[in-house]
Structures are given as structure tokens and as C-alpha cells.
Amino acid sequence: MKKRILLLAVGLMVLANLQAQLTIRLSSIPVNTPPGSPIHIAGNFQGWNPGSAAHILIPDLQGQYNITLNIAPMAMEFKFTRGSWPTVEGTSGGGFIPNRTFNYTGGAQELVLAIAGWEDLGGGGSGTAAPNVSIISTNFFMPQLNRNRRIWVYVPPDYATSSKHYPVLYMQDGQNLFDQNTSFAGEWRVDESLNDLFQAGDDGIIVVGIDNGGGNRINEYSPWVNPQYGGGEGDEYIDFIVETLKPHIDSVYRTRPQQPYTGIMGSSLGGLISHFGGIERQDVFGKVGVFSPSYWFSSQSYSHTAATGKQADMRIYLLAGQLEGNGSVVNNVNAMYDTLLQTGFGTEELQVAIHADGQHSEWYWAREFPAAYQWLFADVTTTSTTAPERTSGFTIAPNPADSFFRISTTADRAGAAIALYDFTGRLALPLRALPADGTINVSALAAGMYVAVVFAEHRRVGVQKVVIAKR
């Protein structure tokens, strides 16, 4: 009998250890990380081996890196390397950092971290991106388009040393925003401009840069088809930002997720899709920056604006140069300004900037970015130092969940629906009507972190993280 009890106790201990899983995820790596470099974790739980093949972080479908460790509860110390101690992580400038520490208490837990820099590569390599710019993914999955994309994030200089929550600006053509080396014809210098404004007293903002899709750029940057050039995937592209990318950013970074603190901006076709996204999703975007827009691509940009009408208070900044298209871009911008006024927007919500020397070029957009940003976010005068009120509109319990959870919501259940995304951005639970009792069966899903998105009347009610922990 004693022997059976002893064996049972040992078995329970082994089972407990098997279930003691710590997932470590990197939300961003330095811009100058050599492509294809393996990223290892080394620490007191594995003998401080910087090149252990068993401790390489695996890129997920977003291009982010993660590893799940089966270890006993302990006071952990560790660092990340690229396979050797000379390639160990460091500060954003390449300086020494002390060991990371984490008190792992057991059970299914997730730890989200970021690597600021590498000791052997210094602060920026050969690129021009500031140290507070990172690539959160080289391969972020876009479920609405079944494609992948590189995503950049700029955070204010005080992000790591404060508890503030910041507005967020989503920008198109991410490869042209921060780094001369990745740009097509020069960069916008968004990071340098915002860092200068911060030093002058600006509260700061998070900027998310989405690379354009190369050969798919035209298709993604217009919801309407131009018979000569293409288009037609703009709806799905905006859905990607709203339904997949924004929930991820809001769950990882300290954001102010509400509409007055969320902006979208772009130039040329990027200006067209930013205008469309702002008008189409006025429940999400409160600031819209439209630089040198390609309104010529489709006259529906005007009819869509007029038909949609004003649904929320917004700020819309329209920019054009006299040297663009022999003045046609200016004429189109002025026509859109009149359309917006007729649609119901007030003059205090609209700003038109026309410049005699303005050209269809990155140098022009870079020069005018600071003024546009300051006007758009001028009414955002303070930055919250506590967690903002997130009007999620629903609660989830139990959370963590095992085989099911229940949703309580103030929305009309008859018109409510839910979708579940995993942390790679993939759709884990397709959109479905919310049952009358709010019960969602997740028994078929793997353990891990997910993002629940609830919709009502075709609008997003809210977003909330949910952990599925299998017993």
C-alpha cells in the first residue's frame, strides 16, 4: 500500500512538472538583427549554454520568436544570444545589461519580452532607424488576405521607464518610415521627428508601420477596382488593421485604444486607403492623415465619403503640393475638403495644407509629418499614467479557461458574434453567433494565449485576452 502511495506521489510530481510550462515570447528584435540569425535563451535553468540547440526560439507565423520551457518553479536568470556570448543581447546602444530575472511560480505562464540591441552590433548597424524603433515581426500573418507582412513599431523614448499609455498611429508603407536602407526613395524620418518633438515636451505616441505588399500594394490600398491598375482588396486590408493588428498591438503595448487616440496615415495610394479606412471605421479611427492622396484612382472615394457621412468626431489632415500632377492633386484635395464639409464635418475637424514647392516625394512628406502629427493629436493633451478604461463591452469567465468559457456582454446577444485569434494572428475560432447562454466551446484549441473579439451590429464591441490552460 505504501509503495502504491509513493508511486502515485511520484507520478503526480512528474505530471506537475510536465504541466509546468513557461512560454517566453519576443515581441520585437533589433532592426539590425542579421536575417536568419538563430536566437537562443541561456540561463541558470540550462547551465548558461549560449548556443544550446535545445534552447533556440522558434519563429511563429507572425515572424516573432517564442520558446516553451518545461522547468520546475524557480528564480530564473537568463539572457538572449545569437548563439555565443560575443553575440549576447545588450542595450539599444549595444552596451552591457545585467541578467534578466523572473520568478517562475509554476503552471502555464507566458512572458512577453523584447530585445533592445546586441553587444556586437551596437545601436543601429548600418540603418538609420532610431534605437526606439523595432521590428515586431518580419512575417506577421494577415488572415483577411492570407499573406504575411513585416511590422515596425516606434515607441516614445520614455516607454521603458514609465507606466504611461500612449495614442497609436497606424502608418502605411512601413519600409519608408524609419530606415533609409529599407526605403524606396528616402525615408519619412518619423522616428527622428517624434524624438525631437518629445525632447521639446511632446507626450509621445506609438507608431505602427505596416510594410506595403510590393506587387499587392495597389490591390491592398484601394477598396475599389481601377480597370487599368487593379485594386479591390482595401476592405480586407483595413479589416486586417482593425480586427487583427490593432488587437495585437493593444494587448502587447501600453496603448490608449479608444477612437480619439487612434490614428491612420499614409501617402499617395497609402493616403487613399487611410482616408477610406478613417471614413469607413469612424468607430476605430479618430485621426486621419492623408498625404498626396490618389483620389484619381476612383471617383468612389468621393461618393463613399458622401454616402457614409459623419458618424463620429474626427480630425482629418489633407496635404498636397502644387507640383504634384500639374496641380491635379491639389484640386482633388480641395474637392474632397468640400465633400467632407457637405457630409457634415466641421471646419474645426479639417485641415488642408497646400505648399507651392510640394512634390510627390518622401522628402516632402517627411518635412510635413511633424506639423500634421501635431495638429491631428493637438486635442490629446495628456498621457494616462494608469491603465486606461477599456470599454471591452464584455467579460470572460473562467479565464484561464479549460474546455469552455462564458461571455457576459451588454451588447444585444441577438446580433452579437465572436471570433478568436491566436497570438500569431491566425483565426483560431471562426466568427460565429454568440450563443444565448454565452458559452464558447474551446476544447479543440491548444493551450496558449488568445485574443477574443466580439462584434455587434457589424461593429467591434471590444477585445480581450483569454488564456486556455488544459488540465
N, C-alpha and C positions, 0 to 999 in steps of 0.2 A: 504493500500500500504506500509506504513512504517513498519507495522507488518510483511509483507512478506519479505521485505528487511532485517529486523532484523533476521528473521528465516533463511533466506538464508545465512547471515553473520555467524550466529551461526553454521549452517550446514557446511559451508566451514571451519570454525575453527576446528570443530570436525573431518572432513575429513583430514585436515592438520595434526592434532595430530595422527590420525590413520596411516598416511603415514610416520610419523616421527619415523623411526626405526633405532636404533643403534645396530649393531651386534658386540659383543665382542667375540673374538676367542683367545684361549690359544694355542700358537704354541708349548709349551713344559711345562712340570711339573717336579718337582724334582724327581730324581731317587728313593729316599726313601719314596715317597708318598705311604701310605698303599693301597694295592689293594682294589678297590671298594669304596674308600672314595668319598663321595659327595663333590663337590667343589661349594661353594656359592660365590656370589658377594654381598657385603654390602656397602652402601654409602648414601650420602645425598639425593638421589632420592627415597630411600625406608625406611628412618628412621633409618639407621645404624643397621639393624637387621642381626646379623651374621649367623643366622640359618633359614632364611626365605625359606620356601618350594617353594615359587613362584620365587625364585632367585637362583635356582640350575642350574649350567651349564650342558648341555646335551652332552654326548659323541657322536661324529658323527661316520661315517663309518671308519674314519681313527683312531678312538680312541682319537682324540683331543676333546677339550671341547669348547662349544660355547653357547651363550645366545643372544637372540634378545630382546631389551628393547624398549617398546613403551613409550617414555618420551618426554616432551617438551624440546626445546633448553635450555641449562643451563650450568653453570660452574660446572662440576661434580667433586666430590671427592669420592674415593672408595678404597676398599681393597678386596682381596680374602681370604676366610677362608675354613676350612673343617667342618664348622657348629657351631663354637663357637669362642670367642675371644682368648682363650688359644691356638687355632689351627690356628691362623692368619698367613698369609704369612710373610716372612722375607727375610733377605739377604741370600746368598748362604751358609753362615756360621751359619744361624739361628738367626742373630741379627735383631734389630728393623729397619723398614723402615718407612718413612713418608707416609701419604696418597697419593695414585695415583691421578692425576688430568687430566682432559680432557675437553676442551671447545667444547661441542656438539652444533653445529650450526643448526641442524635440517636436515631432509631428510634422505635418505638411506645412511648410512655410515658404514664402517667396521673398527674396531680397533683390531689389532693383538698384543698380549702381551705374556709374559712368566713369570712364577713364578720361582724365583731363589731358594727359600728354605722356610722352615716352622720354626716358632719360637720354637715350642715344640719338633721338631725333630733334630734341629741342622744342621750341614753342610753335613752330609753324612750317617746318620743312621749306619747300620752295614755293608754297602757295601764299596767297595774300589774305586768307581768312584770319580774322582775329581769334585769339585763344578762346573766347567765349562763343565760338561757332563750332558746332559738332555735326557729324552725320549720324543720325539715329538709326538709319537703315540704308543699305545700298540696294535693297531688294524688297521694299515694302509692298505687300500684296494688295491689289485693288480688286476686291471681289466683284464690284459692279462692272468692271471691264475685263476681268480675268487677265490682268497684266501686273507687272511689278515696277516699282519706281524708287529712285533714290530720294531720301527726305533729309533736309537740313534743318537745324534748329539753332537760332540765336537766342541767348538768354542775357539779361542785363548783367553788368559787372558785379552787382551785389547779390546775385541769385544764390550763390553757395553760402553766403554769410548772413542771410536774412531769412525771415519767415514770411515774406511778402507774397501776395498773389497778384499776378500781372495780367493785363489785357493781352490778347493774342491777335496777330495779323498773319493771315494766310496769303502767301505770295506765289505767283506763277513763275515759270522759267527759272527754277531754283538754281541752275548751274550758272546763271548770270548775276546772282545777287551778291555773293560774298567773295568769290575767289577768281582772280584774273586767269588762273591756269585752266579753269573749267568753263570759262565764259566763251561765248561765240565771238563777240566783238567788243569786249570790255565789260567790266562789272559795274553794278549799281553802287557799290561801296555802302551797302545798307548797314553793315556792322560798324564801320568806321564812323559813319554819320550818327548812328544811335549812341555809340560810345562817347562821342564828343558832346552830344546833347545831354547824356547822363551826367557827364562831368560838369556841365553847366547848370544842373539842377533838375533835369527831367526825371520823372519817376521810373521810367523804363518800361519796356514791353518785350514780350516773347514774339519772335518772328519764325514762322514755319515756311521754309522754302520747298516747293514741290518741283522737281525736275520736269521739264516738258518731255513728251513721249517721242521726240525725234520724228520719225515718219508718221506717227499718230498725233502729232501736235495739232494739226489743222482739224482733224476729226474730233479730238477731245475739247478743243477750245471754242466750239460752236455747237449749240443745240440744233441749229438749222443747217440744211444741206445747201451748199452753193453748187450749181450744176457743173461749174468749171473746176472748183478746187476741193470739193468734198465737205466734210463736217458731219454733224448729226449725232455725236456722242457726248455733247455738252451736258445733257441731263444726267447721264451716268457719272460723268466726271464730278459734277457738283454733289451728286449723291455720295460719291466716294469721300469727298471732303467732309460732308455733314455727318454721314452715317458711320464712317469707318475711321478716318484720320482724326477728326476732332475728338470723338470719344477716347481715342488712344492718347492724344496729347493731354486732354483734361484729366486722364487717370494717372499719367506719369509725372506731369509737371504741375507746379502750383499756379493754376490759371484762375482768371475770373471768367467763368464760362458763359455768363449771361450775354444776351444780344447787345447791350450797349457797349460791351468791352471786346467784341469780336469783330474783326475786320477782314476784308479780302481786297487784294490789289494785284494789278498786272498791267502790262503794256501791249499795244498792238492787238493781236488776237487774244493775248492774255488779258488785255483791258476789256475786250468784248465779253469773254467768259466771266470775268469778275463782275462786270455790270449785270450780266444775266443772272449770275448766282446771287448777287445782292438783292435784285428785284424779286427773283423767284423765291428766295428764302429770307424774307424780311424778319422771320421769327428767329433766325440764327445770326444774321449779319447786321450790325448797326453802323458800320463804317465801310465805305466802298471807295477805293482809289482806282480811277480809270484814266490811264495814261495813253495818249495817242491811239485811241480805240479804233478797231477795224469795223466800224459800223457799216461800212460799204459792203461788207461780206454778205449781209442780209438785211433787207428792209424790215424784217420781222423784229429786229432789235427795237425798233420804234413801236410797232404795233403791240408787241408783247408788253412793253413798258406801259403803254396806254391801257391795255386790257387788264393788266394785273392791278394797276392803281397803287396808291399809297396805303399800306397796311400797318405801318409802324413808323415811329420817329427814327430818322436816319441822318447820316451825314454822307454826302456824295461829292467827291472831288474830281472834277473833269479837267484834264490837261491836254493842250495841243500846241504845236508850233506852226508858225506861218510858213515855214519851209517844208512842211510835210504835205506831199501830194499836191503841190501847187496851190495850197490853201484849202484843199477839199476836206482835210481832216478837221480844220478849224470850223468850216461850215457845218460839218456833220455834228461836231460837239455842240455848237450853238443850237442846232436843230434839236438835239437831244435835251439840252437845257430847257428849251421851250416846251418840249413834250413832258418833261418831268414837272414843270410848273403847272401845265394843264391837267396833269394827272393828280395833283393835289399836294405835291411837296412845296414847302415854303422856301422863300429866298434864303432864310437863315440856315436851311438844310443843304443848300447847294453852293458850291464854289467853282467858278470857272477861271482857269489860269491860262492865258494865251501869251506866247512870247514870240517876238519878231525873229529871234535867232534860233528858235526851236526846230530841231531836226528829229527824224525818226531814228534815234540812236541812243545807246546806253549812256553815253556821256550826258545827254540832255536829261534823261530820266534820273540818273544819279544826282545831278545838280538840283533837281526839283523835288527829290524824295523828301528831304528834311521838312520843307515847307508844307508839303502835302500831309505828311505824318502829323506834324504839329497842329494843323488845322483840324484834321479828322478826329484826333484824340484830345482836343483842347478842353472838352467838357468832362474828360476823365481826369479830375484834379487830384485825386488821392489814390494811393495804392493800399489795399487792405493788408494789414499785418496779421490778421487772423483768417481762419478758413472762411471763405465766403458762403453765404447761404446758397445751397444748390437746390434749386427748385426741381428736384428729380420727379416729383409728382407720383412716386410710388415707393414702396418699401418691399424688401425681400426677406423672408424668414423661412426656414433657418438659413443662416449664412455664416460659416460654411454650410453647404448642403451635401447630402449623400446621393440619394436617388431621386429626390424631388425638392422643390421649394414652392412657396406660395407668394403671390404678389398681391399686395393691397395697394389700391390706387384710387385717387379722387376722380380719375377720368371716367367717362361713360364706358362701362365694360362692353356694352353692345357694339361699340365702334373701336375698341382697343385691340391692339395686336402687339406681339413681342417677337424679337429676334435676338439671338445670342451669337456673339463673335468671340473667337478665342483670341489670345494675345498675339497671334501672328496676323490678325486682321481678317482671317478666314471666317466665313459664315459657318458656325457650328450647329446652330439650330435655325432652320429657315423661318422666315416671317410666317406667323400663324395667329389666328384669332385667340384672344385671351379667354380661357375657359371661365364659366360663370363663377366657379369657386376659386379661381386664380391659381390652380395647381399646375405646375410645369414639370413634366417628367424628364429628368436628365440622367436616367440610369445608364443610357447608352454612351454618355460622354466620358472621356478620360478625366482623371483628376487634374486640376490646374486652375488657373485664373481665367475668368471670362468677363465679358462686358455685355450686360443686358441693356437692350434699347427698347423702350416701349413707345408705341405710336398710338395716336388717337386722331381721328378725322384727318388721316394722311399727314399729320404733323408729329414731330418727335415730342413726346411728353417729357422724357428725361433719360438719363444714362446712369447706370450704377454697376460697380464691380461686384462680382459674385464668385466665391471660391467653391469649387467642387472637390470635396475630400472624401475619397472612398474609404469605407471601413473595412 
